[in-house]
Amino acid sequence: MRDLFWPTEAALVAAVWGGWVTTAVAFGPTARPDRWPTLLYLAGAAGGYWWLRKHQAVQAARQRRDDLAADLADKTAWHQILPRIGLDGWHLQWRHATNLGEERLITTSPENALATRIAASSAAIAEKLAHILGLPYGRIDFTTTEFPGELIIGIRTVDLSVRDAAYHPMTIPWPDAEPSPFADWFGQTASIRDRMIWGFSPEDGSPLDLTLVSEIGGRAAGVMGATGSGKSNVLNGAREFITRCTDARMVQLNGAHMGDELTWEPLSVLTLCGPVATDEQIRSNIAEALAALCLLVTNRSATLAETGHSTFQPTQDDPAVGIVIDEVDEIVAHVPGAGKALDFLASKQRKSAVFLLLATQRFVIAALGGGMVRANMSEVLVGMVNRQTESRHASGAEKEIPDIREYARGAPGYFQRWDPHSGTVTGRGRAFLLGKPPDELAYIKRLVTARRPLRDWSIPDMPPLALDGGQAAATAATDGTAQDIAGLRAKLASITQTATQPQPTGPAAPLPPAARIPPGIPPQIGQTLLKLLEAPGGTTASAAGLAIGKSKTVALEYLSLLRDRDIAVTAGGGRSTRWHRAAAAPPGPARPGPAPEGPPALAAYVTVEALADAVHNGLVDVDDDTRAVLEQARQIRDR
């Protein structure tokens, strides 16, 4: 309070009081005429009282007194509310105001209910509290802190569904009369090592970000949401960030649509989009692009021994590569080899400064391309979904993720950031909208036009592609393929001699149904499941989950994949369902034909490519290094 009294004020008060005392001593406090020193004293006292009543120091002191009284009354009221909602033994510690309402910290002793248990099943308590406070459903949240015995109650009194859209600060021209309050977060240029800001938190106005390339290399991130949830807003925000980075380039793939991708195409190294379910050319081109990106990852990793870096360091001359794939489920379902390519990219791209951003409506393994894709996700943005349990797929069905629909009341554009490493939701809020509806693409075109002449948008070390039957590209790809195959032949010269075995002249026995583990199941887990299926009594989903160290739901997904590939069959129903190995089909009669000419021992493996096919189909067993080289040979041949 002393800081609120100015030195001049103190000096004036001292001078007035000292002057009156001097006068009273000289003339007396009741001096004639009319006892004027007394009247002067009374007038000064009345003026001083009025001045102190209006002074900010006194008002601040009175405000603190009122706040303490209100805080005490608030704590008293909440200590009466907490037992009514089933939180006996919990005590209120503090209250913080937010932009949407308030947050309260409550604590308890170890003898009472666990904070984690209450937060995991807080629906009934939240409903009771909302009833007492007069709030609608979805306005109360219970979350844990870093310490046991503590809970934070989030209370939202503001309805987010009536909030206007938040425009991206890079929108050209700016659609509002007032400047963007988030403009300071976005510079004219950026580095791919910076965190990508995709939205803001309505509670406190803080930025919500996503890391695409960290200190240890590229990452894989996902965006999940139903149709109309705002996935396109997030992806357009990501494209804006990547094209603003001087040390990054972008590749765009879409298995169904093409509007946004074609708008950003001038700033993209490669843009392939369209209905892969019906367009054979699009399927072929996307398969070619995925194979080239896999080769890029391999080639970049080979340079680390020369540079001495543990990961590829992106620069303006050797930029990072961002692969943005929308409708990834369509690509996985219809593009041959897409699942394995995405598995490879998600698990091997880190050291090569290549990052993935996958968008889909469902985050199940079948939609992503394989279990390795979801297992290597660094962050997932979960938007509005059609079912409350749908968001559990982002966590591998092992964690419950809150339903964003209750938070946003069904409004589009709201996402929550799920961190698979910590198993927690690390932020939630609204994504920026790049452009004013319904003319978003017109706004994006203006931004693309302004950035197009800024730099060369190609990737210097991108492997050659043969797309759309282009003669020049095909010739370049053929030359590169010939060189790569020549190198592989030199590496495999001895392997070809030792790995080939004589083949029987009669009809070959049929392979067992589980000769190849289907995509989406890790090989080690697949072998364990096969052994369980081959047991006399088969197995159950619970027993399989215990054997592979996963939950029952995950084991059920793996067993279902084996059943879909005719590798496993079920018996019984409900909880008594058991899973068994499918029986091999009996061999058919041998077809008569001319006897093969030449020695049969090398007839099947006269080329590296043929040997690669044999190893891939399980006819020949080789070590892991040889298998990796042969798989690369198959990719070079098939592209």
N, C-alpha and C positions, 0 to 999 in steps of 0.2 A: 504494500500500500504506500510505502514511502516514495516509490518511484513515480506515483501519480501526483505528488505535490511538487510543483515547480519551485526552484530556488527563489525566483522572484516573488511568488506568492508567500513563501515563508518570510521573506524579508519585509514585505508590506505588512503582514500581520504583526510581526514583531515591532515595526515602526509605529503602527497605529496604537498598539497596546502600550508601548513605552511612552508615546506622546500623551496618552490619557493619564497614565500614572504620574508623569511629570506635572501635568496641569493640576491634577488632584492634590499633589503635594504642595504646589505653589499657591493655589487659591482655595483648596478645600473642596471636598466632593459635594458640599451643599452651598457653594458660594452663590451670592446674590449677583445679578438679579435673577429670580425665577429658578435658582438652583441649576443653572445651565450645565455644570459638569455631570450632574446626575442624568439630566435629559440626554446629554451626549452619550453617556454610557449605555443608557437604555436603547437609544437608536442604533448604536454600534453593535450591541448584543443581538438585537432583532435582525439587523442586516447580516451579521456573521452567521446566525442560525439559518437564515434563508440561503446564504451562500454555501454553507456546508451541506445542506439538504440536497442542493443541485450539483455538488461536486462529484466528479466521477470516482474519486477514491472512496467516498462514503457510499456511493451507489454500488460500487464493486464489492465492498464489504457486505452490504445488505444482500446483494445477489448471492454471494457465497453462503451467507447464513440461510437464505431461502433454499438454495440448492442442497445444502446439507439436510435441511428439514425434509425436503421432497425426496431426497435419496433415502433417508431413514424410513419415510412412509412407504416408499416403493419397495424397499427390502422387506418391510413388515408385511405388505400385501403379498409379495411373492413367497414368503415363508408360509403363508396361508394357502397359496395356490398350489405349490409343489406337492404337498400331501394329497390334495384333491385329485391330481392327475396320476397318482401312483408313484411319486418320487419321495417317499418318506426318507428322512435322514439326509436329504440334499440341501445345500445352502447356497444362496446367491452371493457371488463375490464381486462382480462388476457388470456394468452395462455400458455398451458403446453404441452410439447412433450411426446408422449407415444411410446411404442415399435412398434405400428402399424400406427402411424400418429401423431395426435394432438387433444387436446380438448381446446375449447374456451368458456369462460363465457361471456354472454351478459345479460344486464339488461335494464329495462325500468321503466317508471313512472306509477302510478296507472291509469292514464288517457288512456293509450294505451291498446292493446289487452292482454287478460289474458294468462299467461305462460302455464297454464294447458290446455287451449283450443288449443293453438298452438301445444303443444306436442302431444295431442290426435289426431290431424289431420295434421300431418307435412309432408305427402307424397309429396304434390305439392311443398312445400318450399324446401324439401330435393332434389327433382329432379332439381329444378332451380339452387340450389347451386352446385350440382354435375355437371350440364352443364357448369357453369361458371368456376369451378375448373378443368374440364376435367377428371372427375372420372366416373366409371361405376355405375350402379344402386346398391343400397344396401350398399354404403360406408358412408352415412351420417345418423347420429342419432340425435334426439332432445329429451332431458330429462330434467325434472324439478329438482330443488334442494329442500332443506328444507325450503326455504324462497320464498314468492311470488315475482313475477316480475323478476325471474331469470331463465335462460335457459342455459344448457350446450350443445354445438354443438360438437359431436364426429365425427372426420374425419379420415377415415382409408385409407391410401395410399398403404397398404400392402395387398395382396390377401391371405386370410387364407387357401384357398383351395389348394394352392401349398406347404403348410407347411408339413413337415414330421410328422409322429406320435410321440407322447410323451410317451416314455415307463415308466411304473411304476417302481419306484426305487427298489421295491422288486423282480423284474424280475431276475430269476436265470437260467443260467448265464447271466451277463449283455451283451446285444447284441451290444452296441456301443463301439467305441474305447475310447471316452471320458467318464468320470464318469458323473453320473446324476447330474444336477444342483439342483435337488429337494431332494437329499438324506438326507439333514439335517431335513426335515420335518417328516421323518419316523424313529422311534426308533425300536429296536428289540422287545419290548413289549409295550403295551399300556393299558389304561383303557377304558371301554365302556363309561365313562363319558367324555372322550376326543371327540373333534369333528373329524369326519371322513373326511379326505381330499380325494376328488374324482377327482380333476383336478386342473387346473391353469388358470389364466386370461392372455390371450396373450397381453393385453394392457400394464400391469405393472408387470407381472410375479408373482402376489400374489396368495396364495393358495385359492381354492374354496372348501368349506367344507359343511358338513351336520351333524346335531345333531340327534343322535339316542336315547340317554338317557340323559335327562337334569337334573337339580337339583330337579325338581318336578316329575321326573319319566320317564317312557318310552313314546316314541312318535310314531306316524304313519307318514311315508313318502312314497312318490310315485315317480315312474320313468315312464314317458310317451314318446313314440316315435314310429314312423313307423318302419317296418322291414328294417334292415340295418342302423338304426340311431345310434347304439352304446349302446343300453340298456344293452347288455351282458357285455360290458366293465365296465359299472358302477356297475352292480351287482357283477362281479368278484372282483372289487375293494372293494366293501362292504364286501364280504366274506373274502377277505384278511385281512381287518381291524378287523372284528369280531373274526377271529381265532387268530389274534395277541393279542387280549385283554385277559388278564388272568381272568377277572371277567365276561365273557360272553360265551354263547354257542349258537349254530346255529341250526335251523330247516329249511329244504329246501322242498318246494313244487313247482311242475310245472305241469300244466294241458295239456301240449302238447309235449315238448321236454325233453331230459334227458342227453345231453352230458356234459354240465357244471356241473350240479348237481351231476352226478355220479363221476366226477373227484374230487369234494370236499367232497364226501361222507365219507371218513375216518375221517374227522375233523367235522362231523356233527352228532348231536344227532339223527336226524331222517331225512331221505331223501326219499321222495315219488314223483315219476315223471312218466309221460307217457301219452298216449292219453286217457283222461278221457271220451271222446265222444264214444269210442268203447270198452274200457276195464272196465268191471264191477268190477274186483278186485281192480284196481287202484282207482275207484270211492269210493268203500267201505273203503279202507284204508285211503284215504284222509279225508273222513267224520269222521272216527274214530279218526284221528289225530287232526282235528279241535275241536272235542268234548273234547278230553283230554286237549288241550291247554286252552279251555274255563274253564275247571275244575281247571287247574293250576292257572289261574288268580283268580278264586274264593277262592281257598285254600290259596294262598299267602296273599290275602287281610285279611283273618281271623287271620293272625299272627301279624298284626299291633297293635292290642290291647295289645298283650303281650310285644312287643318290645318297644312300645311307639313312634315309628316312624310314620310320616304321609305317607310315601311311603316305599316300600320294598327296602332295601339297598343291592345292589349286592356285593358279595365278591367272592373270589376264591372258597370257599366251597358252597356258595349259589349264583350262577352266574345269571346274567341277561339272558333273552332268546330272541334271535332275530329270527323272523319268516320271511324268505325271500321267497316270492311267485312270480314266473314268470308265465306269461300267466294266470293271475288271472281271466280274463274273461271266459276262458274255464272251470275253476273250478266252477265259479259261475253258469254257464249255465248248467252244467251236474252233479255236485255233489249235492245230496239232502241235504238241510239245510246249504249249504256253505254260502249263502248270509247272513242268520241270524247269523251264527257263526262269520263271518267277521265283521258284525255290532257290535256284542258284544265285540269282541277283540279290534276294533278300538276305542270304546267308554269307555271301562272299563279297559284297560290294563295298564294305566298310573301308578297306585299305586302299581302294582305288578312287576315292572321292566321287563316288556315284551314290545317289540317294533316290529312294522310291517314295512316291506319294500315291497311294492307291485309294480309290473311292468306289464304294459299292453300297447297296441297300441292305445287305446282310453280311455279317462278319464270320460266317461259318467257314470251315476249312475248304469245303467244296467250291465256295465262291472266290476264295483268295488264291487257289492254286496248289495248296499243300500246307501241311503242318509247319514246315520250316518258315513259311511266310509269316504266319501269326506268331510263331515262337520268337521271331526276330524283330517284331514291332517295338519301336522305342516309345512311341506315343500314338494314341488314338483319339480322335475327336468324335464323340458320340452325340449325334443329334436326335431329332424326333423320330421315334420308331412306332410301329403299329401295335406292338404288344409290349407289355411291361417287362417281360423276361427276354426280349430280343437283345437288349444291350449286354446281357451276360455273355454272349458269344465273343465280345471284344476282350473279355478276361479269360477266355478259355473255359467258360462255364464253371469257374472256380471262385468267383467273387460276385457279389451283388453290387451293381452299379445303379445309383438312383435314377429314376425316370425323369428325364428333362421335361417331359410334358407337364408335370405338376409345377415345375419351376416357371415355365414360360406360358402356362395355360394354353398350350396348343399353338402359340405364335411361332412362325418359321424364323430361321436364322439363329436360333440359340443352340449352343453346343457346350459340352463339358469335356474337359481334357483328362483322359485316363492315362495314368503312368503304369505300365505293366511291371516295371522294376520294383516300385514301391507298393503296388497294389492299391493305390488310392486315386481319388479324383482330386487333381491339383488345381483346378480352376474351372469356372463356368461363366458363360456370358454370351454376348451377342456378337456375331460376325459382322464385319464391315460390308457394306453394299457398294460395289464399284459401279456407280451409275444410277440414274434415277429411273425406276420402272415406268413404262415398259420399254424404255430405250436404253437398256444397259449396254447392249452391244455397240450402239452408236457412240456412247461415251468411251468404251474400250477402244474402238477404232481410232478415235482421236488420240488416245494415249499411245497406241501402237505406231501411228503415223509420226508422232513426235519423237519416238525412241528409235525408229528404224535406222536412221543414218548414224547413230551414235557409235556403233562398233560392228565388227564382223561377227555374225551370229553362228558361225560354223564351229565344229570341234576338230582341231588339227589332227588328232590321232584316232578319229573315228574310222573303223574298218569300212571298206567299200561295200556298197549295197547295190543289188540288182533288182530294182523295183519297176513294176509296170512294163517289163519287157524292154527297158531302155538298152539300146545296143552298146553305148559307151560304158554305162555302168556295168552291164553284163560282162563286157570284155575285161574291165578292171577287176571285177570280182573273180572272173575265171583265172586271170593271171595270179592274183593273190592266193586263190585256192590251190593252184598248181604248186606254188612255192611252199605253202603250208603242208600239203600232202607229201611233197618231196622230203621235207624235214621229218615228218612223221615216219615215213618209210625207213629213213636212216635209223631212227630210234628203235623201230620195231623189227629190224632185220633178223636179230637173233630170236625174238619172240615168235615170229612166224614159223621158224624151224622147230622150236621146242613145244609150242602149244598145240600144233595140229596133231590130230589123232585119226587113225583110219575109221571111216564111217561104215556102218553095216549096209550091205547091199539090199536087204529087205526093207519093208516098211518100218519106219521108226515108231517106237512106242509113244503113245500120247504123253505129253507133259502133264504133271499134276496141276490142278487148277491154281495152286498157290506158288507156281514156279517164279512169278514176278510179284513183288510187293507193289500194290497200286499206289499212284501218287497221292500224297496227303498223309501217309503213314511212314514215320521214320523207319529205316531198315532194321535197326536193332529191335525196336518195338514190334515190327512186323514179324520177325523171326520168333520172338517170344509168343506172340499170339498164335502163330502156326503150330508151335509145339503144344500149346494148350488145346487147340482145336483137334489135334491128332490124338489127344488122350482118349482112353476108352469111353469115359463118360462125358467128354466134351468140356465145356466151361460155361460160366455165367458172366454177365457184365461186371458184377461186383468182384468176382475172383480175378477176372482179367485186369480190372483196375488196380487191385492190390499187387498183381504180378508185375505190371509195368510202371507202378508208382504214380498213377494218375487217378483222377476221380472216376466214379462210375459212369458219369455222363460222357467223359472223353473216351473211355474204353468202349462205350456203346457206339459212339461215332465211328471209331476205328473198325469195330466188328460189322457195322452197317456197310462201310466201304467194301470190306471183304465179301459181304453177301451180295452187294451190287455187282461185283466182278465174278460172281459164281465161284468164289473160293470157299465161302462158308455157307452153311444152312442152319436154320433154326428148328427146334423141336419144342412143342409145348406152347404155352402162352402165359402172359402176365408175369408174375414174379417167378414162376417155375420155368421160364424160357431158358433153354440151354442151346449153346452154339456148338456146331460140329464142323469138321472138315468135309467139304463137298467131295463126293466120289468122282474119280476120273471117268470120262466117257470111254466105253470100250472101243478098241481100235477097229476100224472098218477093214473090209477085205482089200488085199493088195491089188493094185492095178497092174496088169501086164504091160511090159514095155521093153524096149531094147536094153540090153546090158550096157552099162556105162563103159566108155572107152577110156583107157589110160588108168594110171594108179589111183585108186579111190582115196588114198591117204591124204592127198593134198587137193582133192577136187573141190572141197568146200571152202578152202581158205587159200586161194591162189592170190588174193589181194589183201591189202591192209583193211580195205573197207569191208570185205567179206568176213574177215576175222573179227572186226569190230561188231558186226551184226551178230555173229555167233556168241561173242562174249555178252552182248547186250541182252540176247534172248536166253541166256543161261546155259548154252550148250558147252561152253568152255569156261573153266574157272581160272582166273589169273589174279595176281596181287593188285592192291589198290592203285599203285602208281601206274601200272600198265592199263588198268581199267580206265583211269582218268584220261590217259593219252588216246585210247581207242574211242572213248566217248567224244573227245574233241575231233577225232577223224570223222566220226559220223556226222557231227554238226557241220563240219566244213563241206562234206559231200552233199548234205541235204539242203544247204542254204541256196 
